[in-house]
């Protein structure tokens, strides 16, 4: 299973970006999808996750970021509003599920988000 992420870029503080991550391959079901980020010199952290109808967010992004999935369930989005310089990081998507005969846990390539004036 492959994940393809897109949507990063340079944005001014207070601006918005929308990240997308599409899963492809032998997918029977996807149980959970999420976005992680890693800033220079810091550990990777979970930004937001979505499983079924439930979502969870890091405290630092609550009220500013929204995670969602498309109807088919194979694409996950991260709408990021009111961006701050401290949101600058490489953002990566993750998906875990089943191909029908085995489980998978796949990562997309990172996409750089830079928040700067």
N, C-alpha and C positions, 0 to 999 in steps of 0.2 A: 504494500500500500504506500502510495507516494502522496506527499502533501506539498502544494505549491502556494507559497505566500506572496502577497503583493500589497502595495499601498503605502509603504513607508515614504519618508521624505523629510524635508526641512520645513518647519513651520514656526511662526512667531509665537511667543507666549500668549495664551488666551485663544489660540487658534484650534482648529479641529483637523483630524485625519481619520480615515476609515481603512482599517486593515482587512484583508480577505485571505482566506486559506481554503483551498479546494482539495479534497481528498479524491484519489482515483486509484483504480486497480481492482483487485478481487475483494470487494467489500460485501459482506453479508449484513453486518450491522455495525454501527458506531455507538458505543455506550457513553463516551465522554469526549469532549473536545475542550481545548483550553489554549490560552495565550500565556506565555512566559516572557520575561525580559531579563536581560543582563546588561548592567551598566559597567563601564570600565572599572576594574578593581573591586567589583562587587560580585556576590554570588547570584546565580540565577534565581529569580523569584516568580511565583505564580501571580499573574495579574488578574486573570478571570477564568472561570470554568463554567461549562454548561453540560448538564446531564439530564435528559428527559426535559421536564419543565422547570428544573431547578438551576439556579445560577449562584455563583459565589464570586466575591471580589476581594482583592487586597484592600485593606483599610485605606491605603493611600490613594486609591482611585475610585472609591465608592462615591456615587453621585456625579461622577464625571465621565466614566467609561461605561459602555453597555455592550455586552456580548450577546450574540444571537446566532441562530442557524437558519439555513434556508429550508423550505418545505421538504426537499428530498433528504435533508439531514447530512449532506456530505460537504457542505461549505459552512464555515464559521466566520463570523465577522466580529470586529472589535471597533466600535465607534468611540473615538476618543475626543472629548470636548474639553474646553478650558485647560488646554495643555500647559504644563509648567516645565521649566528647564530641567527639573529633577526627573521628568518622564523620559529624558533622553536615554536611549538604550537600544540594543538590538533585540527586536521582538521575534519570538519563534512560536509557531503553533504546534500543537500536539493532538493526536487522536488515538484512542484506544478502543478496540472492538474485536470483531471476529470476521474471518474470511469464510466461515462456514465449517472449516476443518481445523483451524487453529486460531489462537488469539494473535493480535498484533498491537504494537505500541509504536507509532511512527511520529517522526519529527519532520517539520518542514525546514527549509533553509531560513535563516534569519533575515529580517528586513530592518534596516536602520531607521530609527525615528530620532530626529534631532530637533529640539525645541530651543530656539535661540533668536535673539533680536539682531 
